[in-house]
Amino acid sequence: MNASFWIGRNGLSRWIRFALCVVFASAAVPAANAAQNPYVMIKGVSDELLGVIRSNAQYANSDPQRYYSAVEGVLTPVVDFDFIARGVMGRYAKQATAEQRSRFTNAFRRDLVATFARGVANFGDLDVKVVNPGTTPQGNRVNVLQEVRSKEGITKVSYTLVRNRAGQWKLINVILNGVNLGKTFRSQFSQSMQTYGDIDKVISNWSAADDAANKVS
């Protein structure tokens, strides 16, 4: 049960693929900017991320792992996958061993990156703007609002970022048009636990790839 399968089951496949295009729009900005101003980070990164997609999408079918790796290399520096994955596990994170939490983080990251990369392979041009950008926040948590215009219409995005001990801003959640993706994935994990009753089985089924895993949907 990977993310793309679960989403498709609920008839949201087309919407979520576009949504994932902007979920990680904060991912390609240099670490220096990430440490300084989250608004600058969100505003400046979209063109760079789309440039990576345009440069590597040609490999989406012929060499998908090359394409996925290029996208993951952009996302990893500023997306706090450990924090997100633990939140997705919810109350089951305390029941899991450190090894299980690590395995789920890896499975979650691989699946989400692959779903995202396949979904955005055909997106070349987006009009993106930060709504009411502000100065560097005094606290360690901020929501940055953004609007993304495409042929599908306007997508309103709210990024939740936190500043870590090194002073870097990290993406921990996204709300798209009112849909909280963190809660959505947490609900998925909880439902899987009710189905399998075993954390190891949930992890195995989460990362299980279907026949379309290496194709652009």
VEXMIFI-868981 format. One line per 5 residues: number of its first residue (from 1); for each residue x, y, z of N, C-alpha, C. Coordinates in pm, whole numbers, padded with zeros to 5 digits, m for minus. Example, Ala and Ser with C-alpha at 12.3 -4.5 7.8 and 13.67 -1.06 7.14 Angstrom:
2
1 = 01319,m00569,00780,01230,m00450,00780,01320,m00330,00780 ~ 01285,m00225,00708,01367,m00106,00714,01290,00003,00787 .
END
This chain:
217
1 = 00085,m00119,00000,00000,00000,00000,00089,00124,00000 ~ 00142,00166,m00116,00221,00287,m00116,00130,00408,m00128 ~ 00190,00526,m00115,00109,00648,m00110,00029,00668,m00237 ~ 00091,00641,m00354,00020,00666,m00479,m00099,00573,m00493 ~ m00088,00448,m00446,m00200,00354,m00453,m00313,00400,m00364 .
6 = m00281,00437,m00239,m00384,00478,m00143,m00458,00600,m00192 ~ m00383,00698,m00244,m00445,00821,m00293,m00534,00791,m00411 ~ m00487,00708,m00505,m00567,00674,m00621,m00695,00605,m00583 ~ m00691,00526,m00478,m00808,00454,m00431,m00920,00548,m00394 ~ m00883,00667,m00350,m00982,00763,m00305,m01017,00865,m00412 .
11 = m00975,00839,m00536,m01013,00925,m00647,m00946,01060,m00648 ~ m00832,01075,m00579,m00765,01205,m00572,m00631,01203,m00644 ~ m00608,01102,m00725,m00475,01084,m00784,m00429,01205,m00862 ~ m00512,01258,m00949,m00470,01369,m01035,m00442,01493,m00951 ~ m00529,01521,m00854,m00509,01638,m00769,m00385,01625,m00684 .
16 = m00365,01509,m00624,m00253,01494,m00532,m00120,01497,m00604 ~ m00117,01450,m00729,00008,01455,m00803,00049,01600,m00826 ~ m00049,01686,m00857,m00016,01827,m00870,00022,01886,m00735 ~ m00053,01847,m00632,m00025,01901,m00499,00116,01868,m00457 ~ 00162,01747,m00484,00296,01709,m00445,00401,01789,m00519 .
21 = 00363,01846,m00634,00458,01929,m00707,00498,02050,m00626 ~ 00406,02100,m00543,00436,02218,m00463,00463,02186,m00317 ~ 00437,02063,m00275,00462,02026,m00136,00607,02050,m00099 ~ 00697,02015,m00190,00839,02026,m00159,00905,02140,m00234 ~ 00829,02245,m00262,00887,02358,m00333,00993,02429,m00251 .
26 = 01005,02394,m00123,01108,02455,m00039,01239,02380,m00044 ~ 01250,02279,m00128,01359,02186,m00112,01490,02223,m00174 ~ 01494,02311,m00273,01617,02329,m00347,01696,02453,m00310 ~ 01648,02532,m00217,01718,02655,m00183,01846,02624,m00106 ~ 01952,02700,m00124,02077,02675,m00052,02058,02682,00099 .
31 = 02141,02607,00170,02128,02600,00316,02144,02736,00381 ~ 02226,02822,00323,02246,02954,00382,02116,03032,00387 ~ 02040,03029,00278,01912,03098,00277,01815,03033,00374 ~ 01820,02899,00380,01729,02827,00469,01751,02868,00613 ~ 01876,02901,00645,01907,02940,00783,01868,03083,00811 .
36 = 01845,03163,00706,01824,03306,00727,01675,03344,00729 ~ 01603,03309,00627,01468,03358,00613,01380,03254,00542 ~ 01281,03199,00611,01198,03096,00549,01114,03148,00433 ~ 01080,03278,00436,01004,03335,00327,01089,03342,00199 ~ 01213,03381,00216,01305,03383,00103,01326,03241,00050 .
41 = 01334,03146,00141,01355,03008,00102,01241,02959,00014 ~ 01118,02984,00058,01002,02938,m00018,00991,03013,m00150 ~ 01014,03143,m00147,00998,03224,m00268,01101,03190,m00374 ~ 01223,03167,m00334,01330,03151,m00431,01353,03012,m00486 ~ 01290,02912,m00425,01328,02776,m00457,01254,02716,m00575 .
46 = 01135,02759,m00605,01051,02692,m00703,01115,02681,m00840 ~ 01176,02790,m00888,01239,02786,m01019,01352,02685,m01023 ~ 01430,02679,m00913,01541,02584,m00909,01492,02440,m00909 ~ 01387,02414,m00831,01333,02279,m00827,01277,02239,m00962 ~ 01203,02329,m01026,01148,02299,m01157,01258,02280,m01260 .
51 = 01370,02352,m01241,01484,02331,m01330,01540,02191,m01317 ~ 01546,02140,m01194,01593,02003,m01172,01498,01904,m01239 ~ 01369,01930,m01228,01270,01842,m01290,01285,01842,m01441 ~ 01297,01961,m01499,01308,01970,m01645,01436,01903,m01695 ~ 01542,01912,m01616,01670,01855,m01659,01675,01704,m01648 .
56 = 01593,01647,m01559,01604,01504,m01532,01479,01423,m01565 ~ 01367,01488,m01595,01243,01415,m01622,01256,01323,m01742 ~ 01352,01352,m01831,01371,01266,m01947,01408,01123,m01908 ~ 01457,01106,m01785,01496,00973,m01739,01385,00902,m01661 ~ 01268,00966,m01651,01161,00911,m01567,01122,00770,m01608 .
61 = 01123,00742,m01737,01088,00608,m01784,01210,00523,m01817 ~ 01311,00585,m01878,01427,00508,m01921,01520,00470,m01805 ~ 01531,00556,m01707,01618,00532,m01592,01557,00598,m01468 ~ 01444,00542,m01420,01369,00607,m01312,01451,00631,m01186 ~ 01539,00537,m01150,01617,00557,m01027,01709,00678,m01037 .
66 = 01761,00702,m01156,01843,00822,m01176,01760,00948,m01153 ~ 01639,00945,m01206,01548,01058,m01190,01509,01077,m01044 ~ 01471,00966,m00978,01431,00974,m00838,01545,01026,m00752 ~ 01667,00978,m00779,01782,01020,m00700,01809,01170,m00714 ~ 01789,01220,m00837,01810,01363,m00860,01709,01445,m00779 .
71 = 01585,01400,m00779,01481,01470,m00703,01507,01457,m00553 ~ 01543,01337,m00508,01568,01316,m00365,01686,01401,m00317 ~ 01786,01417,m00402,01900,01498,m00364,01863,01643,m00339 ~ 01757,01687,m00405,01707,01823,m00386,01626,01833,m00257 ~ 01547,01729,m00228,01456,01735,m00115,01522,01712,00020 .
76 = 01617,01621,00024,01671,01575,00151,01729,01685,00241 ~ 01801,01784,00188,01864,01882,00277,01769,01962,00363 ~ 01645,01985,00318,01559,02075,00395,01427,02014,00438 ~ 01396,01893,00394,01274,01826,00440,01312,01734,00556 ~ 01248,01753,00669,01278,01671,00787,01197,01543,00781 .
81 = 01247,01447,00703,01176,01321,00684,01161,01244,00815 ~ 01262,01250,00902,01255,01179,01031,01137,01231,01113 ~ 01125,01362,01123,01017,01423,01200,00882,01388,01138 ~ 00872,01401,01006,00745,01374,00939,00704,01228,00955 ~ 00799,01137,00934,00767,00994,00943,00723,00957,01084 .
86 = 00787,01012,01185,00747,00983,01322,00605,01035,01348 ~ 00574,01152,01293,00438,01204,01306,00337,01117,01235 ~ 00374,01062,01120,00285,00973,01045,00256,00847,01126 ~ 00356,00796,01196,00337,00678,01280,00247,00708,01399 ~ 00242,00835,01442,00156,00873,01551,00189,00799,01680 .
91 = 00086,00752,01749,00107,00685,01878,00181,00554,01863 ~ 00184,00500,01742,00255,00373,01721,00406,00391,01720 ~ 00452,00516,01708,00596,00540,01709,00658,00498,01842 ~ 00583,00518,01953,00635,00479,02084,00639,00328,02100 ~ 00552,00258,02028,00551,00112,02036,00660,00050,01950 .
96 = 00705,00125,01851,00804,00073,01758,00944,00079,01816 ~ 01029,m00010,01770,01170,m00006,01808,01241,00100,01725 ~ 01361,00136,01766,01439,00233,01690,01464,00183,01548 ~ 01485,00052,01536,01510,m00007,01404,01385,00001,01317 ~ 01268,m00021,01374,01143,m00011,01298,01116,00133,01256 .
101 = 01142,00227,01345,01122,00367,01309,01215,00408,01196 ~ 01338,00360,01200,01433,00390,01094,01388,00329,00961 ~ 01343,00204,00965,01297,00139,00842,01176,00209,00784 ~ 01085,00253,00871,00967,00321,00819,01005,00456,00759 ~ 01096,00528,00823,01139,00656,00768,01195,00637,00628 .
106 = 01278,00535,00610,01336,00509,00478,01229,00471,00376 ~ 01134,00386,00419,01027,00344,00328,00938,00462,00291 ~ 00905,00543,00391,00821,00660,00368,00888,00757,00274 ~ 01017,00784,00297,01091,00878,00212,01097,00827,00068 ~ 01134,00700,00048,01144,00645,m00087,01012,00653,m00161 .
111 = 00905,00615,m00092,00774,00612,m00155,00725,00752,m00190 ~ 00744,00845,m00097,00697,00981,m00119,00776,01050,m00229 ~ 00908,01029,m00230,00991,01089,m00334,00952,01034,m00471 ~ 00933,00901,m00480,00897,00840,m00608,00761,00889,m00656 ~ 00664,00897,m00564,00531,00946,m00599,00539,01089,m00649 .
116 = 00611,01172,m00575,00629,01311,m00612,00698,01324,m00748 ~ 00808,01251,m00767,00886,01262,m00890,00805,01220,m01012 ~ 00730,01112,m00999,00646,01068,m01111,00538,01171,m01141 ~ 00483,01227,m01034,00371,01319,m01051,00409,01450,m01116 ~ 00532,01496,m01094,00569,01628,m01145,00650,01623,m01273 .
121 = 00672,01503,m01326,00758,01490,m01444,00709,01573,m01562 ~ 00579,01592,m01572,00523,01664,m01686,00488,01810,m01655 ~ 00524,01856,m01536,00498,01995,m01500,00622,02078,m01531 ~ 00610,02168,m01628,00725,02249,m01665,00715,02393,m01619 ~ 00595,02448,m01620,00579,02590,m01588,00473,02611,m01481 .
126 = 00512,02679,m01376,00419,02715,m01269,00441,02861,m01232 ~ 00333,02931,m01202,00342,03068,m01152,00326,03063,m01001 ~ 00434,03088,m00928,00436,03070,m00784,00466,03203,m00716 ~ 00391,03234,m00610,00422,03354,m00533,00393,03330,m00386 ~ 00475,03392,m00301,00453,03388,m00157,00357,03500,m00122 .
131 = 00255,03468,m00042,00155,03565,m00003,00200,03638,00123 ~ 00207,03770,00114,00245,03852,00230,00374,03804,00296 ~ 00485,03803,00222,00611,03759,00281,00652,03850,00396 ~ 00712,03792,00498,00751,03867,00615,00901,03864,00637 ~ 00944,03926,00746,01084,03924,00783,01114,03795,00857 .
136 = 01240,03772,00888,01279,03651,00959,01207,03643,01093 ~ 01135,03536,01121,01060,03524,01246,01153,03520,01367 ~ 01103,03569,01480,01180,03564,01603,01174,03427,01668 ~ 01064,03356,01646,01048,03223,01703,01109,03115,01616 ~ 01081,02991,01653,01138,02876,01582,01036,02800,01498 .
141 = 00921,02859,01476,00817,02793,01397,00743,02900,01316 ~ 00713,02868,01191,00646,02966,01107,00564,02894,01000 ~ 00454,02957,00961,00375,02910,00848,00394,03009,00733 ~ 00436,02958,00619,00456,03041,00501,00347,03009,00400 ~ 00274,03112,00357,00163,03094,00265,00209,03118,00122 .
146 = 00158,03037,00031,00198,03046,m00108,00079,03014,m00199 ~ 00076,03077,m00317,m00024,03045,m00419,00048,02994,m00543 ~ m00003,02884,m00598,00055,02825,m00718,m00052,02822,m00826 ~ m00024,02888,m00939,m00119,02893,m01049,m00074,02800,m01160 ~ m00168,02722,m01212,m00140,02632,m01323,m00268,02616,m01404 .
151 = m00265,02529,m01502,m00384,02502,m01583,m00496,02445,m01497 ~ m00459,02380,m01386,m00558,02321,m01297,m00627,02426,m01209 ~ m00572,02548,m01207,m00629,02653,m01123,m00529,02700,m01020 ~ m00579,02753,m00909,m00494,02806,m00803,m00490,02709,m00686 ~ m00371,02672,m00645,m00353,02589,m00527,m00295,02675,m00416 .
156 = m00363,02679,m00301,m00314,02753,m00186,m00237,02659,m00095 ~ m00117,02698,m00062,m00028,02612,00013,00017,02681,00140 ~ 00013,02610,00250,00067,02660,00376,00177,02565,00422 ~ 00300,02614,00425,00414,02535,00469,00437,02558,00618 ~ 00456,02451,00692,00499,02463,00832,00647,02432,00838 .
161 = 00724,02527,00887,00868,02510,00899,00911,02534,01043 ~ 01013,02461,01085,01071,02484,01217,01221,02506,01201 ~ 01276,02584,01294,01419,02611,01291,01488,02516,01388 ~ 01585,02441,01337,01654,02344,01423,01766,02411,01502 ~ 01840,02333,01577,01944,02387,01665,02057,02451,01586 .
166 = 02073,02407,01460,02178,02465,01376,02132,02594,01308 ~ 02006,02633,01335,01955,02756,01276,01895,02739,01138 ~ 01883,02614,01090,01828,02588,00957,01678,02566,00966 ~ 01606,02619,00868,01462,02597,00860,01435,02467,00788 ~ 01350,02384,00848,01317,02253,00793,01166,02241,00772 .
171 = 01129,02187,00660,00988,02164,00629,00936,02042,00704 ~ 00826,02058,00779,00771,01944,00854,00627,01911,00818 ~ 00559,02002,00747,00421,01971,00709,00373,02070,00604 ~ 00270,02028,00530,00211,02112,00427,00060,02096,00431 ~ m00010,02209,00418,m00156,02206,00406,m00191,02263,00268 .
176 = m00260,02184,00188,m00294,02222,00052,m00443,02240,00039 ~ m00485,02364,00010,m00628,02392,m00003,m00707,02335,00114 ~ m00651,02346,00234,m00719,02300,00354,m00696,02155,00389 ~ m00626,02080,00305,m00600,01938,00332,m00463,01925,00399 ~ m00460,01875,00521,m00338,01857,00597,m00275,01724,00559 .
181 = m00164,01729,00486,m00103,01605,00437,m00045,01521,00550 ~ 00006,01587,00655,00058,01511,00768,m00050,01425,00832 ~ m00166,01485,00855,m00278,01411,00913,m00329,01303,00818 ~ m00326,01333,00688,m00372,01236,00589,m00288,01109,00593 ~ m00155,01126,00595,m00068,01010,00600,m00075,00939,00736 .
186 = m00095,01015,00843,m00110,00953,00975,m00234,00865,00979 ~ m00341,00911,00917,m00463,00831,00910,m00438,00704,00830 ~ m00359,00715,00725,m00325,00598,00644,m00250,00495,00728 ~ m00152,00542,00808,m00075,00449,00891,m00165,00382,00993 ~ m00252,00459,01056,m00343,00405,01157,m00436,00299,01096 .
191 = m00488,00328,00978,m00575,00230,00911,m00499,00103,00877 ~ m00373,00118,00837,m00291,00002,00806,m00266,m00082,00931 ~ m00246,m00017,01045,m00226,m00090,01169,m00352,m00168,01206 ~ m00468,m00110,01182,m00593,m00180,01209,m00609,m00301,01117 ~ m00558,m00288,00996,m00568,m00397,00899,m00471,m00510,00930 .
196 = m00345,m00474,00957,m00240,m00575,00973,m00210,m00607,01120 ~ m00231,m00510,01208,m00205,m00534,01349,m00059,m00558,01382 ~ 00030,m00516,01292,00172,m00544,01312,00253,m00436,01241 ~ 00344,m00372,01313,00421,m00262,01255,00508,m00308,01141 ~ 00571,m00424,01155,00657,m00475,01048,00578,m00497,00918 .
201 = 00457,m00547,00930,00374,m00570,00811,00332,m00438,00748 ~ 00303,m00338,00832,00266,m00208,00778,00383,m00149,00699 ~ 00503,m00160,00755,00621,m00108,00687,00644,m00180,00555 ~ 00633,m00312,00558,00656,m00391,00437,00556,m00356,00328 ~ 00430,m00341,00365,00328,m00310,00266,00334,m00165,00221 .
206 = 00381,m00077,00308,00394,00063,00270,00495,00079,00158 ~ 00604,00005,00168,00712,00022,00072,00702,m00072,m00047 ~ 00598,m00158,m00048,00583,m00252,m00159,00549,m00177,m00286 ~ 00626,m00198,m00391,00604,m00126,m00517,00512,m00206,m00607 ~ 00421,m00136,m00676,00334,m00202,m00773,00398,m00195,m00911 .
211 = 00329,m00247,m01012,00386,m00256,m01146,00413,m00119,m01206 ~ 00345,m00016,m01155,00361,00117,m01213,00467,00200,m01141 ~ 00538,00140,m01047,00628,00217,m00962,00737,00287,m01042 ~ 00778,00228,m01151,00887,00286,m01228,00839,00354,m01355 ~ 00712,00391,m01361,00657,00460,m01477,00595,00591,m01435 .
216 = 00597,00686,m01524,00533,00813,m01497,00384,00797,m01518 ~ 00305,00822,m01412,00162,00804,m01424,00098,00928,m01483 .
END
